[in-house]
């Protein structure tokens, strides 16, 4: 397999020139993963912006939608799912609530806590945007062959199992 010259290869070439004593090849996969993540996030945000959403708003609404009817989770379940801090989650929930996409309800199982639930407007929005999101992702990866995508998916899954063994 031939490597194409990309932004990461240019960085590797600079390190090879400046520090020939280091084997910098391992920087390639991590650099490419980081660069791909950044570029993918930009394209996702562009798509979501057309519907008045940003990536994190989509993620919260999608987590609630994926949970199934009645589309309701505790803030703790949300921040574990979305890998953010409780403080960040509190801020995000306030913003989503102000937009009318979620409501916070008393938790009947625990009087000390609240639950987060999609509103009808939030449910309609996420149902519409998730279909557009899947199509957007399909278009972004369409230039790759099905076999390449399968190998990429399997390789990234193996990496996730190494980096996040508790989730494996």
MARVO-345565 format. One record per residue: x, y, z of N, C-alpha, C in turn. Coordinates in nm, 2 decimals, padded with zeros to 4 digits, m for minus. Example, Ala and Ser with C-alpha at 12.3 -4.5 7.8 and 13.67 -1.06 7.14 Angstrom:
2
+--------+---------+--------+---------+----------+--------+--------+---------+--------+
! n_east ! n_north !   n_up ! ca_east ! ca_north !  ca_up ! c_east ! c_north !   c_up !
+--------+---------+--------+---------+----------+--------+--------+---------+--------+
!  01.32 !  m00.57 !  00.78 !   01.23 !   m00.45 !  00.78 !  01.32 !  m00.33 !  00.78 !
!  01.28 !  m00.22 !  00.71 !   01.37 !   m00.11 !  00.71 !  01.29 !   00.00 !  00.79 !
+--------+---------+--------+---------+----------+--------+--------+---------+--------+
# end
This chain:
168
+--------+---------+--------+---------+----------+--------+--------+---------+--------+
! n_east ! n_north !   n_up ! ca_east ! ca_north !  ca_up ! c_east ! c_north !   c_up !
+--------+---------+--------+---------+----------+--------+--------+---------+--------+
!  00.08 !  m00.12 !  00.00 !   00.00 !    00.00 !  00.00 !  00.09 !   00.12 !  00.00 !
!  00.06 !   00.22 ! m00.09 !   00.14 !    00.34 ! m00.10 !  00.08 !   00.45 ! m00.02 !
!  00.17 !   00.52 !  00.06 !   00.12 !    00.63 !  00.13 !  00.11 !   00.75 !  00.04 !
!  00.00 !   00.83 !  00.06 !  m00.02 !    00.95 ! m00.01 !  00.05 !   01.06 !  00.07 !
!  00.09 !   01.16 !  00.01 !   00.14 !    01.28 !  00.09 !  00.02 !   01.35 !  00.14 !
!  00.02 !   01.36 !  00.27 !  m00.09 !    01.44 !  00.34 ! m00.03 !   01.53 !  00.44 !
! m00.11 !   01.60 !  00.51 !  m00.06 !    01.70 !  00.61 !  00.03 !   01.63 !  00.72 !
! m00.01 !   01.51 !  00.76 !   00.06 !    01.44 !  00.86 !  00.20 !   01.39 !  00.81 !
!  00.20 !   01.35 !  00.69 !   00.33 !    01.30 !  00.63 !  00.43 !   01.41 !  00.62 !
!  00.38 !   01.53 !  00.59 !   00.47 !    01.65 !  00.59 !  00.53 !   01.67 !  00.73 !
!  00.45 !   01.66 !  00.83 !   00.50 !    01.67 !  00.97 !  00.60 !   01.57 !  01.00 !
!  00.57 !   01.44 !  00.96 !   00.66 !    01.33 !  00.99 !  00.80 !   01.36 !  00.91 !
!  00.79 !   01.41 !  00.79 !   00.91 !    01.44 !  00.72 !  00.99 !   01.54 !  00.79 !
!  00.93 !   01.64 !  00.85 !   01.00 !    01.75 !  00.92 !  01.07 !   01.68 !  01.04 !
!  01.00 !   01.60 !  01.12 !   01.06 !    01.53 !  01.23 !  01.18 !   01.44 !  01.19 !
!  01.16 !   01.37 !  01.07 !   01.27 !    01.28 !  01.03 !  01.39 !   01.37 !  00.99 !
!  01.37 !   01.48 !  00.94 !   01.48 !    01.57 !  00.90 !  01.55 !   01.63 !  01.03 !
!  01.47 !   01.67 !  01.13 !   01.52 !    01.74 !  01.25 !  01.57 !   01.65 !  01.35 !
!  01.50 !   01.53 !  01.36 !   01.54 !    01.43 !  01.46 !  01.56 !   01.29 !  01.40 !
!  01.66 !   01.27 !  01.31 !   01.67 !    01.14 !  01.25 !  01.70 !   01.03 !  01.35 !
!  01.73 !   01.06 !  01.47 !   01.76 !    00.96 !  01.57 !  01.63 !   00.90 !  01.63 !
!  01.51 !   00.96 !  01.60 !   01.38 !    00.91 !  01.65 !  01.31 !   00.84 !  01.54 !
!  01.25 !   00.73 !  01.58 !   01.16 !    00.66 !  01.49 !  01.02 !   00.72 !  01.51 !
!  00.98 !   00.81 !  01.42 !   00.85 !    00.88 !  01.44 !  00.73 !   00.82 !  01.37 !
!  00.75 !   00.70 !  01.31 !   00.64 !    00.64 !  01.24 !  00.51 !   00.63 !  01.32 !
!  00.52 !   00.60 !  01.45 !   00.41 !    00.58 !  01.53 !  00.32 !   00.71 !  01.54 !
!  00.38 !   00.83 !  01.51 !   00.31 !    00.95 !  01.51 !  00.21 !   00.96 !  01.40 !
!  00.23 !   00.88 !  01.29 !   00.15 !    00.88 !  01.18 !  00.00 !   00.85 !  01.20 !
! m00.02 !   00.73 !  01.26 !  m00.16 !    00.69 !  01.29 ! m00.23 !   00.78 !  01.38 !
! m00.17 !   00.82 !  01.49 !  m00.23 !    00.91 !  01.58 ! m00.26 !   01.05 !  01.52 !
! m00.16 !   01.10 !  01.45 !  m00.18 !    01.23 !  01.38 ! m00.29 !   01.22 !  01.28 !
! m00.30 !   01.11 !  01.21 !  m00.41 !    01.10 !  01.11 ! m00.55 !   01.09 !  01.17 !
! m00.55 !   01.01 !  01.28 !  m00.68 !    01.00 !  01.36 ! m00.72 !   01.14 !  01.41 !
! m00.63 !   01.21 !  01.47 !  m00.67 !    01.34 !  01.52 ! m00.71 !   01.44 !  01.41 !
! m00.64 !   01.44 !  01.30 !  m00.67 !    01.52 !  01.18 ! m00.81 !   01.48 !  01.12 !
! m00.83 !   01.35 !  01.11 !  m00.96 !    01.31 !  01.05 ! m01.07 !   01.35 !  01.15 !
! m01.05 !   01.33 !  01.28 !  m01.15 !    01.37 !  01.38 ! m01.19 !   01.52 !  01.36 !
! m01.09 !   01.60 !  01.35 !  m01.11 !    01.75 !  01.34 ! m01.19 !   01.78 !  01.21 !
! m01.15 !   01.72 !  01.10 !  m01.21 !    01.74 !  00.97 ! m01.36 !   01.69 !  00.97 !
! m01.38 !   01.57 !  01.03 !  m01.51 !    01.52 !  01.03 ! m01.60 !   01.60 !  01.12 !
! m01.55 !   01.65 !  01.23 !  m01.63 !    01.74 !  01.32 ! m01.67 !   01.86 !  01.25 !
! m01.58 !   01.92 !  01.17 !  m01.61 !    02.04 !  01.09 ! m01.73 !   02.01 !  01.00 !
! m01.72 !   01.90 !  00.93 !  m01.83 !    01.87 !  00.83 ! m01.96 !   01.84 !  00.90 !
! m01.95 !   01.77 !  01.01 !  m02.08 !    01.74 !  01.09 ! m02.14 !   01.87 !  01.14 !
! m02.06 !   01.96 !  01.19 !  m02.11 !    02.09 !  01.24 ! m02.17 !   02.17 !  01.13 !
! m02.12 !   02.17 !  01.01 !  m02.18 !    02.24 !  00.89 ! m02.32 !   02.18 !  00.86 !
! m02.33 !   02.06 !  00.87 !  m02.46 !    01.99 !  00.84 ! m02.56 !   02.03 !  00.95 !
! m02.52 !   02.02 !  01.08 !  m02.61 !    02.05 !  01.19 ! m02.65 !   02.20 !  01.19 !
! m02.56 !   02.29 !  01.16 !  m02.59 !    02.43 !  01.16 ! m02.71 !   02.46 !  01.07 !
! m02.73 !   02.39 !  00.96 !  m02.84 !    02.41 !  00.88 ! m02.98 !   02.39 !  00.95 !
! m02.97 !   02.32 !  01.06 !  m03.09 !    02.30 !  01.14 ! m03.09 !   02.36 !  01.28 !
! m03.00 !   02.46 !  01.29 !  m02.99 !    02.54 !  01.42 ! m02.93 !   02.46 !  01.53 !
! m02.85 !   02.36 !  01.50 !  m02.78 !    02.27 !  01.60 ! m02.63 !   02.28 !  01.59 !
! m02.57 !   02.25 !  01.70 !  m02.42 !    02.22 !  01.69 ! m02.40 !   02.08 !  01.73 !
! m02.28 !   02.03 !  01.72 !  m02.25 !    01.89 !  01.74 ! m02.30 !   01.84 !  01.88 !
! m02.26 !   01.91 !  01.98 !  m02.30 !    01.87 !  02.12 ! m02.45 !   01.87 !  02.14 !
! m02.52 !   01.96 !  02.08 !  m02.66 !    01.96 !  02.09 ! m02.72 !   01.83 !  02.03 !
! m02.67 !   01.80 !  01.91 !  m02.72 !    01.68 !  01.84 ! m02.69 !   01.56 !  01.93 !
! m02.57 !   01.55 !  01.99 !  m02.53 !    01.44 !  02.07 ! m02.62 !   01.42 !  02.18 !
! m02.66 !   01.53 !  02.25 !  m02.75 !    01.51 !  02.37 ! m02.89 !   01.47 !  02.32 !
! m02.94 !   01.53 !  02.22 !  m03.08 !    01.49 !  02.17 ! m03.07 !   01.35 !  02.11 !
! m02.97 !   01.31 !  02.05 !  m02.96 !    01.17 !  02.00 ! m02.95 !   01.07 !  02.11 !
! m02.87 !   01.10 !  02.22 !  m02.87 !    01.01 !  02.33 ! m03.00 !   00.99 !  02.39 !
! m03.08 !   01.10 !  02.40 !  m03.22 !    01.08 !  02.46 ! m03.30 !   01.00 !  02.36 !
! m03.29 !   01.03 !  02.23 !  m03.37 !    00.96 !  02.13 ! m03.34 !   00.81 !  02.13 !
! m03.21 !   00.78 !  02.14 !  m03.16 !    00.64 !  02.13 ! m03.21 !   00.56 !  02.26 !
! m03.24 !   00.63 !  02.36 !  m03.28 !    00.56 !  02.49 ! m03.42 !   00.50 !  02.47 !
! m03.49 !   00.54 !  02.37 !  m03.63 !    00.48 !  02.35 ! m03.73 !   00.56 !  02.43 !
! m03.86 !   00.54 !  02.39 !  m03.97 !    00.60 !  02.46 ! m03.96 !   00.57 !  02.61 !
! m03.98 !   00.66 !  02.70 !  m04.03 !    00.80 !  02.68 ! m03.92 !   00.90 !  02.65 !
! m03.80 !   00.86 !  02.60 !  m03.69 !    00.95 !  02.56 ! m03.64 !   01.03 !  02.68 !
! m03.61 !   00.96 !  02.79 !  m03.59 !    01.03 !  02.92 ! m03.47 !   00.96 !  02.99 !
! m03.37 !   01.04 !  03.03 !  m03.26 !    00.98 !  03.11 ! m03.22 !   01.08 !  03.22 !
! m03.15 !   01.03 !  03.31 !  m03.09 !    01.11 !  03.42 ! m02.98 !   01.19 !  03.36 !
! m02.95 !   01.31 !  03.42 !  m02.83 !    01.38 !  03.38 ! m02.70 !   01.30 !  03.39 !
! m02.69 !   01.22 !  03.50 !  m02.58 !    01.13 !  03.52 ! m02.56 !   01.03 !  03.40 !
! m02.67 !   00.97 !  03.36 !  m02.66 !    00.88 !  03.25 ! m02.62 !   00.95 !  03.12 !
! m02.67 !   01.07 !  03.10 !  m02.63 !    01.15 !  02.99 ! m02.48 !   01.19 !  02.99 !
! m02.43 !   01.23 !  03.10 !  m02.29 !    01.28 !  03.10 ! m02.19 !   01.16 !  03.09 !
! m02.23 !   01.04 !  03.14 !  m02.15 !    00.92 !  03.12 ! m02.15 !   00.88 !  02.97 !
! m02.27 !   00.88 !  02.91 !  m02.28 !    00.84 !  02.77 ! m02.20 !   00.94 !  02.68 !
! m02.21 !   01.07 !  02.71 !  m02.15 !    01.17 !  02.63 ! m02.01 !   01.20 !  02.67 !
! m01.96 !   01.15 !  02.78 !  m01.82 !    01.17 !  02.82 ! m01.79 !   01.31 !  02.85 !
! m01.88 !   01.38 !  02.92 !  m01.85 !    01.52 !  02.96 ! m01.87 !   01.53 !  03.11 !
! m01.82 !   01.64 !  03.17 !  m01.84 !    01.65 !  03.32 ! m01.98 !   01.69 !  03.35 !
! m02.01 !   01.67 !  03.48 !  m02.15 !    01.71 !  03.52 ! m02.17 !   01.86 !  03.51 !
! m02.07 !   01.94 !  03.53 !  m02.09 !    02.08 !  03.51 ! m02.12 !   02.12 !  03.37 !
! m02.04 !   02.06 !  03.28 !  m02.07 !    02.08 !  03.14 ! m02.21 !   02.04 !  03.10 !
! m02.25 !   01.92 !  03.15 !  m02.38 !    01.87 !  03.12 ! m02.49 !   01.97 !  03.17 !
! m02.47 !   02.02 !  03.29 !  m02.57 !    02.12 !  03.35 ! m02.59 !   02.24 !  03.26 !
! m02.48 !   02.29 !  03.21 !  m02.48 !    02.41 !  03.12 ! m02.55 !   02.37 !  02.99 !
! m02.52 !   02.26 !  02.94 !  m02.58 !    02.21 !  02.81 ! m02.73 !   02.19 !  02.82 !
! m02.77 !   02.13 !  02.94 !  m02.91 !    02.11 !  02.96 ! m02.99 !   02.24 !  02.97 !
! m02.93 !   02.34 !  03.03 !  m03.00 !    02.47 !  03.04 ! m03.02 !   02.53 !  02.91 !
! m02.92 !   02.52 !  02.82 !  m02.93 !    02.57 !  02.69 ! m03.04 !   02.50 !  02.60 !
! m03.04 !   02.37 !  02.61 !  m03.14 !    02.29 !  02.54 ! m03.28 !   02.31 !  02.59 !
! m03.29 !   02.33 !  02.72 !  m03.42 !    02.36 !  02.78 ! m03.47 !   02.50 !  02.73 !
! m03.38 !   02.60 !  02.72 !  m03.42 !    02.73 !  02.68 ! m03.46 !   02.73 !  02.53 !
! m03.42 !   02.63 !  02.45 !  m03.46 !    02.62 !  02.31 ! m03.59 !   02.54 !  02.30 !
! m03.63 !   02.48 !  02.41 !  m03.76 !    02.41 !  02.40 ! m03.75 !   02.27 !  02.35 !
! m03.62 !   02.21 !  02.35 !  m03.60 !    02.08 !  02.30 ! m03.60 !   01.97 !  02.41 !
! m03.58 !   02.01 !  02.53 !  m03.59 !    01.92 !  02.64 ! m03.66 !   01.98 !  02.76 !
! m03.71 !   01.90 !  02.85 !  m03.76 !    01.95 !  02.98 ! m03.70 !   01.86 !  03.09 !
! m03.69 !   01.92 !  03.21 !  m03.64 !    01.85 !  03.32 ! m03.76 !   01.82 !  03.41 !
! m03.77 !   01.70 !  03.45 !  m03.88 !    01.65 !  03.53 ! m03.83 !   01.59 !  03.66 !
! m03.92 !   01.59 !  03.76 !  m03.88 !    01.53 !  03.89 ! m03.87 !   01.38 !  03.87 !
! m03.77 !   01.32 !  03.94 !  m03.75 !    01.17 !  03.93 ! m03.83 !   01.11 !  04.03 !
! m03.93 !   01.03 !  03.99 !  m04.02 !    00.96 !  04.09 ! m03.95 !   00.86 !  04.17 !
! m03.84 !   00.80 !  04.12 !  m03.76 !    00.70 !  04.20 ! m03.67 !   00.77 !  04.30 !
! m03.63 !   00.90 !  04.28 !  m03.54 !    00.96 !  04.36 ! m03.57 !   01.11 !  04.37 !
! m03.63 !   01.15 !  04.48 !  m03.68 !    01.29 !  04.50 ! m03.57 !   01.39 !  04.49 !
! m03.44 !   01.35 !  04.51 !  m03.33 !    01.44 !  04.51 ! m03.28 !   01.47 !  04.36 !
! m03.33 !   01.40 !  04.27 !  m03.28 !    01.42 !  04.13 ! m03.39 !   01.45 !  04.03 !
! m03.34 !   01.49 !  03.91 !  m03.43 !    01.52 !  03.80 ! m03.40 !   01.43 !  03.68 !
! m03.49 !   01.42 !  03.59 !  m03.48 !    01.35 !  03.47 ! m03.48 !   01.45 !  03.35 !
! m03.42 !   01.41 !  03.24 !  m03.42 !    01.49 !  03.12 ! m03.50 !   01.42 !  03.02 !
! m03.59 !   01.49 !  02.95 !  m03.68 !    01.43 !  02.85 ! m03.69 !   01.51 !  02.73 !
! m03.69 !   01.45 !  02.61 !  m03.72 !    01.53 !  02.49 ! m03.86 !   01.58 !  02.49 !
! m03.87 !   01.70 !  02.44 !  m04.01 !    01.76 !  02.42 ! m04.05 !   01.71 !  02.28 !
! m04.18 !   01.73 !  02.25 !  m04.23 !    01.69 !  02.12 ! m04.15 !   01.76 !  02.01 !
! m04.11 !   01.89 !  02.03 !  m04.03 !    01.97 !  01.94 ! m03.89 !   01.91 !  01.92 !
! m03.83 !   01.87 !  02.04 !  m03.70 !    01.81 !  02.04 ! m03.70 !   01.67 !  01.97 !
! m03.81 !   01.60 !  01.99 !  m03.82 !    01.46 !  01.92 ! m03.84 !   01.48 !  01.77 !
! m03.92 !   01.57 !  01.73 !  m03.94 !    01.60 !  01.59 ! m03.81 !   01.64 !  01.52 !
! m03.73 !   01.73 !  01.59 !  m03.60 !    01.78 !  01.54 ! m03.50 !   01.66 !  01.52 !
! m03.48 !   01.59 !  01.63 !  m03.38 !    01.48 !  01.62 ! m03.42 !   01.37 !  01.52 !
! m03.55 !   01.34 !  01.51 !  m03.60 !    01.24 !  01.41 ! m03.56 !   01.29 !  01.27 !
! m03.58 !   01.42 !  01.25 !  m03.55 !    01.47 !  01.11 ! m03.40 !   01.47 !  01.09 !
! m03.32 !   01.53 !  01.19 !  m03.18 !    01.55 !  01.16 ! m03.10 !   01.43 !  01.17 !
! m03.14 !   01.32 !  01.24 !  m03.06 !    01.20 !  01.25 ! m03.06 !   01.13 !  01.11 !
! m03.17 !   01.14 !  01.04 !  m03.17 !    01.08 !  00.90 ! m03.08 !   01.16 !  00.81 !
! m03.08 !   01.29 !  00.82 !  m02.99 !    01.37 !  00.74 ! m02.84 !   01.35 !  00.78 !
! m02.82 !   01.33 !  00.91 !  m02.69 !    01.31 !  00.96 ! m02.63 !   01.17 !  00.90 !
! m02.71 !   01.07 !  00.90 !  m02.66 !    00.94 !  00.85 ! m02.63 !   00.95 !  00.70 !
! m02.71 !   01.03 !  00.63 !  m02.69 !    01.05 !  00.49 ! m02.56 !   01.13 !  00.47 !
! m02.54 !   01.23 !  00.55 !  m02.42 !    01.31 !  00.54 ! m02.29 !   01.22 !  00.57 !
! m02.30 !   01.14 !  00.67 !  m02.18 !    01.05 !  00.70 ! m02.16 !   00.96 !  00.58 !
! m02.27 !   00.90 !  00.53 !  m02.25 !    00.81 !  00.41 ! m02.18 !   00.89 !  00.29 !
! m02.22 !   01.01 !  00.27 !  m02.16 !    01.09 !  00.16 ! m02.01 !   01.12 !  00.19 !
! m01.98 !   01.15 !  00.31 !  m01.84 !    01.18 !  00.35 ! m01.75 !   01.06 !  00.32 !
! m01.80 !   00.94 !  00.35 !  m01.72 !    00.82 !  00.33 ! m01.74 !   00.74 !  00.20 !
! m01.83 !   00.79 !  00.12 !  m01.86 !    00.73 ! m00.01 ! m01.74 !   00.70 ! m00.10 !
! m01.63 !   00.79 ! m00.10 !  m01.52 !    00.76 ! m00.18 ! m01.44 !   00.63 ! m00.14 !
! m01.46 !   00.59 ! m00.02 !  m01.39 !    00.47 !  00.02 ! m01.46 !   00.34 ! m00.02 !
! m01.39 !   00.24 ! m00.06 !  m01.45 !    00.11 ! m00.10 ! m01.51 !   00.05 !  00.03 !
! m01.61 !  m00.04 !  00.01 !  m01.68 !   m00.11 !  00.12 ! m01.58 !  m00.19 !  00.20 !
! m01.48 !  m00.25 !  00.13 !  m01.38 !   m00.33 !  00.20 ! m01.29 !  m00.24 !  00.28 !
! m01.25 !  m00.12 !  00.23 !  m01.17 !   m00.03 !  00.31 ! m01.24 !   00.01 !  00.43 !
! m01.37 !   00.04 !  00.42 !  m01.45 !    00.09 !  00.54 ! m01.46 !  m00.02 !  00.64 !
! m01.47 !  m00.15 !  00.60 !  m01.48 !   m00.26 !  00.69 ! m01.35 !  m00.27 !  00.77 !
! m01.24 !  m00.26 !  00.70 !  m01.10 !   m00.27 !  00.76 ! m01.08 !  m00.15 !  00.86 !
! m01.12 !  m00.03 !  00.81 !  m01.11 !    00.08 !  00.90 ! m01.19 !   00.07 !  01.02 !
! m01.31 !   00.02 !  01.01 !  m01.40 !    00.01 !  01.12 ! m01.35 !  m00.10 !  01.22 !
! m01.30 !  m00.21 !  01.17 !  m01.24 !   m00.31 !  01.25 ! m01.11 !  m00.26 !  01.32 !
! m01.03 !  m00.19 !  01.25 !  m00.91 !   m00.13 !  01.31 ! m00.94 !  m00.03 !  01.42 !
! m01.03 !   00.06 !  01.40 !  m01.07 !    00.16 !  01.50 ! m01.14 !   00.09 !  01.62 !
! m01.21 !  m00.02 !  01.60 !  m01.27 !   m00.09 !  01.71 ! m01.16 !  m00.15 !  01.79 !
! m01.06 !  m00.21 !  01.73 !  m00.95 !   m00.27 !  01.80 ! m00.88 !  m00.16 !  01.88 !
! m00.86 !  m00.04 !  01.83 !  m00.79 !    00.07 !  01.90 ! m00.88 !   00.11 !  02.02 !
! m01.01 !   00.12 !  02.00 !  m01.10 !    00.16 !  02.11 ! m01.09 !   00.06 !  02.22 !
! m01.08 !  m00.07 !  02.19 !  m01.07 !   m00.17 !  02.30 ! m00.94 !  m00.16 !  02.37 !
! m00.83 !  m00.11 !  02.31 !  m00.70 !   m00.09 !  02.38 ! m00.71 !   00.04 !  02.46 !
! m00.77 !   00.14 !  02.41 !  m00.78 !    00.27 !  02.48 ! m00.88 !   00.28 !  02.59 !
! m00.99 !   00.20 !  02.57 !  m01.11 !    00.21 !  02.66 ! m01.15 !   00.07 !  02.69 !
! m01.06 !  m00.01 !  02.76 !  m01.10 !   m00.15 !  02.78 ! m01.22 !  m00.17 !  02.87 !
! m01.26 !  m00.07 !  02.95 !  m01.38 !   m00.09 !  03.04 ! m01.51 !  m00.10 !  02.95 !
! m01.50 !  m00.04 !  02.83 !  m01.62 !   m00.04 !  02.74 ! m01.62 !  m00.16 !  02.65 !
! m01.51 !  m00.24 !  02.65 !  m01.51 !   m00.35 !  02.56 ! m01.59 !  m00.47 !  02.60 !
+--------+---------+--------+---------+----------+--------+--------+---------+--------+
# end
